[in-house]
Amino acid sequence: MLKHKDHFHGSDLEQIEQSYGIRKEDIISFSANVNPLGISPGMRKTLSAHLDAITAYPDREYASLRRCIADYVHSDIENIIVGNGSTELISLFIQIEHPKKALILGPTYSEYEREIFLGGGTAHYYPLKEKDDFRLDLSDFMERLNESIDLLVICNPNNPTSSAITRTQMRQILDVCKQHDIFVMADETYVEFAENMDEITSIPLTHYYNNIIILRGTAKFFAAPGLRLGYAVTGNRDLIKSINTRKNPWTINSLAVIAGELMFTDEDYIRKTKALISAERTRIYNMLQKSPDFKPYPASANFLLAKILKKNVTSQDLFDRTIRKGLMIRDCSTFPFLDQKYIRFCFMMPKDNDRLLSCLLDEK
């Protein structure tokens, strides 16, 4: 198992408060990758009006919630599994599949490797290369797939590189994986932020392939990490039965059910989110591209990875500089295959983004 250095996660504001003497309320987190619009006004109003829902158990089958999700992702209700955040579903899936050897597209989120390790398996990485702007070299990658691999893990769009593979590419990968009896776990946590989401999401492939499960959540796009509502989509009914058999009942609380039934139909909020992120992603990428101090990489998600080109400046230096102004970015030296020359930050409201850019570019 790769050793991951200690770092500040986007949720570690209490630790930041203690280490830097800055009140957590005064910190703008560009590290958490959460929608800057916050929860939708409609959901806020609905939840406050339905507090009494916690006096009763939710539907054990979560039929209404699963139907809303199925409509949202254009799938069948029978293909939807809900859980206490996508992390619960990742854990359950690993416990059931019990892979001995997994291949992970990296650098990426460390929880995949951790769950595989806890399940008694080993994880190996196929590195996305900087010379390719962290885009997947599909032909080379597929040559690395063989019978020794049980599980392939792909975050799409990927965190922290913000690169993505298309559904056409995923179909080619699934065909090769089918030949070698490899199951694919695709994490689409950030796909809703993508400009070309319809070309990226693999959910339509679940109608034709039974060797893929797709994970999503509501923490990032719907700005509800505390709600702990995640879901998975797969056409493998045997897998669904196994997960539902193993899963504890009522892992989703009544208020999360109510919120979920509303958020997936809030078209105005969804439209505003996509427009904001699209505009800021283009604007910020173009600004950094003009700077001699940074190399930004093409981004599909709501965050951007950048390489520091300025000599004698490290990711820790920039973390310290920005946090002292109440702006928290991600020092990417903690990710496999990245070093102290990489930072990641998400897109917030325009005025906050301007503050961060001014700080990063060291404008007086």
Protein Blocks (a to p, Z undefined) as FASTA:
>chain_A
ZZddddddfklmmmmmmmnopafklpccfklopafklpafklmmmmmmmmmmmmpccdfk
lmmmmmmmmmmnopafklpccdehjklmmmmmmmmnopabdcddddddfklmmmmmmnop
acddddddfkloopacfklmmmmgcfkbmbdcddddddfklpacdfklmmmmmmmmmmno
pacdddfklmmmpmklmlmpmklmmmmbccbccdddfklmnopaknopacdddfblklmm
mmmmmpcghkbcfklmmmmmmmmmmmmlmmmmmmmmmmmmmmmmmmmmmpmkbccdddfb
lcdcdddfbghiafklmmmmmmmnopacddfklpghiafkbccdddddfklmmmmmmmmn
opZZ
